[in-house]
Amino acid sequence: MLQLDAVQTLALAGIALFLGYALCRAIPVLERYNLPPPVIGGLVFAIAAWVAYDRGTTLFVLDTGLQSPLMIAFFTTIGVNASLRLLKISGKQVLVFLALATAFAVAQNLLGMAVAVGFDLHPLFGVLAGSTTLTGGPATGLAFAPLFEAAGVEGAESIAVAAAMSGIVLGGLIGGPVITVLIRRFGLVSSRPLDHTAPDGIDTTPLPQTEAQREYGALKSIVVILVAMWLGSWVSDLISATGITLPAYVGAMLVGAVIRNIDDATGWIRMSVPTTDLIGNVCLALFLSVALMNLKLWELAGLALPLLVNLGLQVAMVAAFCLVVFRAMGRDYDAAVMGGGFIGFMLGTTANAMAVMRTLVERYGAAPRAFLVAPLVGAFFIDFTNALIITGFINFWS
């Protein structure tokens, strides 16, 4: 048995991470459906631990002391990148799309709770298998898992990963076909049918910099993230003192958003979005690797049927809701493509959403408005509203 300290655990997580990248390159279906490499690599270790457990052996004991700081750092970068100035880009449509996504996240939880009650499970099982993991993805599911465990949902981490991974796969599978039916049913045509390029939405490409400038920019971002985490811990403590249960990252995410918007208004710090994204992605990859390696998959025994029933109903509901999205967003081709993005991030991740929309525009033509609106909501703003929704459900039912 390997007894690892915090640094050794992080090193093993790095090995798992690159194993995940290698598997995604070697097995095309993994890359096609945007399965996160750190999740794939971490699951390999978790499955190995499960096999050893069934044979009465423990492969390794991990020190997960760095897991929480990595998770908080990632969500802090989400806050730092949540600029209210971005709302000015198709601002009304962004707000409408965010309102639809927020309402649907509530519906996901209500449906999940109905399934949980039907199987005589804790109602919060449905919230964990609802917007926590479907809208939030594996990172949010794992971040909230301790709160669900404390509220009485056993095996919350394993449930979160199983629900999130299933959602990611199905989101990638059904997004394109559902919107294709919608496009054909209403005879929708792109305003630029000969343009089959798929933009990333917001151009965050940095200007050329010297090595010293890049180093200075990275240091600024790291220090801002650390300061936001420091101040955010105080904010979280103040909120917790009122009796409201919150995940550890919320305070830091809020402080990060405040710092970002002050910087937008004053230009004092001039933070680089690409640099902050890079730091956040590194922290997320390592956090997920550590969390996945530490999963106890044997805790999922007996929950496969409730998870499958819940997921099947969630897929049917999001497919039907696309018609609401289509009508609310303008009843045109761009609105339909936004529906594909909606399916992608309401069942998995923003990467799923972008992949679905890219597939559609490569076949039917450009949808510039969709690539402005969907990434803003899926990558930034829904994380804030979803955190509030999940927190509200946990506090009500705890």
N, C-alpha and C positions, 0 to 999 in steps of 0.2 A: 504493500500500500504506500502511495506517495503522500506525504504530509507536506503541503506547500505553504509558504508564507505569502504575504500580499504581493511582493514583487515577482516571486516564482509563479504565482497564479496568473498575474498579468502577462508574464512571458508565455505561459501555456495558452492563454487566450489569444495571444498574437499568432501562435502556431495554428490554433483552431481557425482563426480568421483567414489565414492564407490557404489553409486546407479548403475552406469554403470557396475562396476564389478559384482554386484549382478545379474543384468539383463543378462549379458553375461553367467553367470553360470546357470541361471534358464532357459534361452532360447538357446538351443544348436546351432541353426542356426547362431546366432550372433557370437559365438565363432568359429564356423566352417569356416566362411568367414573372420575371423580376423578383425572384426569391432572394432575400438579402444574404450575401455570402457569410457574414458573421453568424447568422442564424443557422445556415446549413452546416458550417464548420462546428459550431457549438453543439448542434444536435447530434453530430457523429459521436462526439465525446459523451453526450448524455445517453445515447443509445448503448454505447459500450459500457457505461456505468450501470445501465439497466440490465444488460445481459449478465454482468458480473454479480449484480444484486440477486438475480434469480438463482445464481449458483452459490450464494452465500458468501460472496467476496466483495470487498470494497476496493475499488481501483485507486481512488485518490480522495483526499480531503482538502478542500480549497479554503483559503483565507480570502473572503470577499470584501475585505475592508475598503478596497478602492472602487468597488462597484457603485456605491452610492455617490461619491464625488464625481465619477465619470458621468453618471446619469444626470446629476444636477447640472454639470457643466454643459451637457448637450442641450437640455431644456432652457438653460440660460441663453445659449446662442439663438434659440428660437425666439426668445423675448427680445434679444438685441436686434434681430432682423425684422421685428414686427413694427415697421414704420407706418404711422398713420398717413404719411405723405403718399404711400402706395395706394391708399383709397381714392386718391384723385385720378388714378388711372382707371377709367370706366367705373368711377366711384359708385354710382347708383347701382349698377349691375353687380358689383362686388358685394354691396350690402344685401341686395336681394338674394344673391347666391349663398351668402353666408347665413342669412335667415333661413333659407330652405335647408341647408346642411345642418344647422343647429336644431331645427324642428325635427328633422329626420333622425338625428342622434337621440333625441328624446324618445321618438317612436321605436327605435332599435331597442332601447332599454325596456320599454313597456312590453314589447313583444317578447323579449328575452325573459322577462319576469313571468309572463304568462306561461311560457314553456317550462320554466323552473317550477312554478307552482303545480303545473300539470304532472310533473315527475316527482313531486313531493320533495323538492330541493329548496335550499335557502333562496329567497327572492333575489338576493344580490348576486347569485350565480348568473342570473339573466343579465344583470348590468355588466358583469365581468365579461360575459360572452356577447354583449351588445356593443354599445358605442366605445367602451373601454378598449376593446381589442380590435373591433372592426373599423371604426372611425380612427381610433388612436394608433392602431398597429401594435407590433410587439413591444416597442419601447414604452408606450403609455401603459400597456397591460402589465408589464413587469414593474413599472414605477408604482402603480397603484396596488400591486399584488399584496404587499404587507398590510394595507388597510383592509382589503377584503378578507385576508386571513384573520385579522383581529376582529372583524365583524362576524366571523363564523363560517367563511367559505374555505373549506379544506382543499389543499392542493392548488391554491390560486395561481401560482406561477406556471404550473404545468397546464392548467386550463387556459390561461392567457395565451401561451405559446401555441397550443393546439388550435384555438379559435382564430388567432391572428394569421397563422400560416394557411389554414383552410380558406380564410377570407381572401388572402392575397392571391391564392391560386384561382379561386372562383371569380374574383374580380377581374383578373386578367383574361379568364376564359369567356365570360358572358358579356363584358362591356361592348366589344366590337359587334357581335351578332345582334344584341338588343338595339343598338343605335342604327345598324344597317337596316333592320326592319322598319325603324322609325323614319329613316331617310327615304326608303322606298315607298312606305305607306303614304307619306305626305308629298312625295315628289320634290324633295328638297335639293337645291343646287347651290354650290359654292359661288360666292361673288368673284372668285378667282379660280375657276375650274382647271386651268392649265398649270397652276402653281401647286406642286405637290410637295413642297418643302414643309418641314415641321419645326417651327421656331421654338425656342425654349421659353418664350413669353417675355421675360424681362432681361434685358442685356446687362449683365453684371461683369462683363469682361474687364479686368483691370487694365489701366494704361501701362505701357512699358515702364519698368522701374529698375533702378540700380539695386545691387545686392544689399547695400546699406538701407535703402528705402524699404525694401521688402522686410528686412529684419526689424526695422523700426515699426512698421505697420503691424507685423505679427506680435511684437511685444505690446503694442497698444491694445490690440484685441485681447491678448491673454490677460493683461492687467485689468482691463474693463470687466472681463468675464469673472475673474477672481474677486474683484470688488463687489460685483453684483451678487455673487454667491455669498460673500461675507455679509453684506447688508440684507440680502434676501433671507438669511437664516434668522435675523432679528425680526423681519416682517412676518415670517412664518410662525415664530414664537409668539408674536403679538396676536396673530389671528387664532392660533391654537389656544391661547389663554381665554378666548371668548367661548371655548367649547366646540368650535367648528373643526372637524377633522379634515386635514389637507395633506396631500403628498409633499415630500420634502422639497420638491423643486419649484413649487408655485411661487413662493416668495422671491426666489432668485429670478424666475422668469418675469415677474412683474417689475422688479427693479431694473432688469435688463431692458425692458420695453420703455421704461421711464428715461433711462440714460440715452437710449437710441433716439427718442423723440426730442429730448433736450438738445442732443447733438445735431439733429436735423434743423432745429430752429436757430441754433447759435453757431454751429460749425466749430465748436471748441476742440472736439476730439478728431473729427473727420474719420470715423471708423470705416474700414473696408468690408463690404458685404462678402466678397469672395473669400477673404481671409477668415472671417468669422465662420462662414460656412465650412471651410476646410477644417478648422479646429473642432467645430461641432460634429462633423462627420467622423473624424478620428475618434473622438470621445464616444460617440454612439456605437461605432464598430467594436471598440474594446469592451464597452459596457454590455452589449448584447452577447459578445463571445463569453464573457465571464458568467453572465446570468444563465445562458443556455447550457454551458458546461455543468452548472450546479443544479440543473433541473432533476427532479425525482419523477421520472416519467411513469413509474409504477403507481403513482398516486391517481392516475387517470382511469384506473380500472373501474368499470361500472358507469362511467360518464360518457362513453362513446355515443350511445343512443340519444341522450338529451342534446349533446353538442351537434349531432347530425340533424336532428329535427329542427333545432334552433337555426342552424345555418341554412337549411333548405327554405325555411320560412323567410329568413332575412333576405336571401337572394331573390325570392319571389316579390317581396315588398319593395326592394330597391329597383327592380326592373319595372314594376308598375309605377313607382314614384317618378321615374324618368319622364313620364308624360306630363306630370306637374311641373317638373323642371323645364321641360321644353316649352310649355305654354307661358310660364312665368318669365322666361328669359328671352322671349321675343318670337317664338314660333317659326324660326328660320333655321337655316343650315348650321350657323354658328351655335345656336341654342341647342340643337341636337348633339353636336360634338361636345358641348359642355356637359350634356347628359352622360356621355361616355366617360368624361373625366369624373363626374359625380359618382358613378358606379365604382370607378377605380379607387378613389380615396375613401369612399364610405364603406368599402369592403377590404381595404388594405392600406395602401400607401400612396403618396403623391407620385412616386415613380410608376406605380401601376396606372394612375390616371394619365400621366404623360404618355406612357406606352400605348394605351388604348387610343388616345387622341391622335398620336402620330400615325397609327395604323389606319385610322379613318381618313386623315387628310392625305396620306400617301395614295389612297384609292380615289377619293372624291374631290380633292382640292383643298386649298387653304381655308383655315378658319381663324383669322387673326384675333378676333374678339375672344374666342374660347381660350386661346393661349395667353391672354392677358388675365382673364378672370379666374379660371380654374386653379392655376398654380398659386395665386395669391391667397385664395381661401384654403386650398388643400395643404399648402406648405406652412402657412403662418396662422391665420386668424381662427381656423376651426380648433386648433390646439387650445386656445384660450377658452372659447365657449364650451368645448367638450370637457375640459378640466372642471369648469363650474358645474356642468350637468352631472358628471360622475360624483363630484363632491356632494352635491345636493342629494342625490339618491343614497349615497353611503350614510350621510348624516341622518337622513329621514328614517332609514331602515335599521340603523345600528341600535 
